[in-house]
């Protein structure tokens, strides 16, 4: 299943979206070799491409991206933000600060190099269960705007392409995307602008993703949760 977004107004989506293809990083000091990164040639999302991203009503919530505005309960900490959303086992997993001007934001803690667009692996799901994992809820704490970048091809499709004879026994991994992109297969991405107070719900173990502060002049902190949430549980921004 490709990237699908739940939205109500394609115009509102287009107002905060750009699209690009990806490339493979090589001999770049800031990136791991082989990292999948946006080409940098961002273009506005057009109406036809926007409509193609529309999630069908039958799609599982665990496979959808939603652009949302979470509300922080008065007098309560971030730990409690996700508790009223219908999953008592939702997990707060912390915050990440990004300096301004970062093309992508996630680094390898061992050496500080950026890893590029990647899959998460909190739930350690194999190929067959990747569609039922938890979604990530993310909230931009500011002070600056930032983007979420999402790949347009899901982890199962890439795993099948890279491991045609053994994909059912595999655990889809970022390295599968690196192999896929290095082989010259087409792979695109979408970036979606998020102002402070705005956020997203996304299956980050199923879709390639990362953050970005490219073109911004202020840093941005992001808070994250993991949980199973129904479609439309938070007010949509698009």
Helices and strands as residue ranges (DSSP letters): E 5-6, H 10-14, E 17-24, E 36-38, E 43-44, H 47-52, G 61-63, E 65-68, G 78-80, G 83-85, E 91-98, G 127-132, E 135-143, E 146-154, H 155-162, G 167-169, H 174-182, E 188-194, E 199-202, E 207-212, E 220-227
